[in-house]
């Protein structure tokens, strides 16, 4: 099986004690490529180091997470750093495959809504400038996300809505905005999740698989730390929902990811 975890934080501190072992477990489960979204400057070096260690398997993104805007008087400096890295990537890492993760997260507070929207728009423009897809984080902000994406309809913006968790109407509204894929993760395996019914109606050509590790751990490992190896459980659940084999699901979703983000073994910056 050839799987891609399209949203992994294997560089997170949660893996400091066994990062290489977790990486090995992912390979053992058929996960041949990990796409690693950035959060903010506090974790950039860990992200870059993992990509330098495994440049043929770990591909970075660059962006500012919306919650890193909240209550942060230096968020515009963080955005300037994102732009700097996109213009001049650090040496020895694979080429950035996307601007991400970016977006809106109003779960914790709506106080910084204006700043998050400004950061989101500025990073969409960076994606347009550097001809990269976007990896979008949305939490408690789907109406706002749809509204913003409608503004960019016909402008060539493309990417993935990571950890998609809303209904079929939001899926259709976002599809109408451009060339977008939808990241399906551990939530689809939860017994009371409504996402399974949404996935049943979505087009397979619109789906990619992810873990968002160390978060959103799928069954049967709920309550444990998530890791990239567990994307296999997501694959098996999507296959069950759609009435096809896990191998077929892996083939389709991997092809979707490669079309959007490029194939494995990307070029290395000098």
Secondary structure, 3 states (H helix, E strand, C coil): CCEEECCCCCCCHHHCCCHHHHHHHHHHCCEEEEEECCCCCCCHHHHHHHHHHCCCCEEECECCCHHHCCCCCCHHHHHHHHHHHHHCCCCCCECCCEEEEEEEECCCCCCCHHHHHHHHHHHHHHHHHHCCEEEEEEECCHHHHHHHHHHCCCCCCEEEECCCCCCHHHHHHHHCCCEEEEEECHHHHCCCCCHHHHHHHCCHHHEEECCCCCCCCCCCCCCCCCCHHHHHHHHHHHHHHHCCCHHHHHHHHHHHHHHHHCCCCCCECC
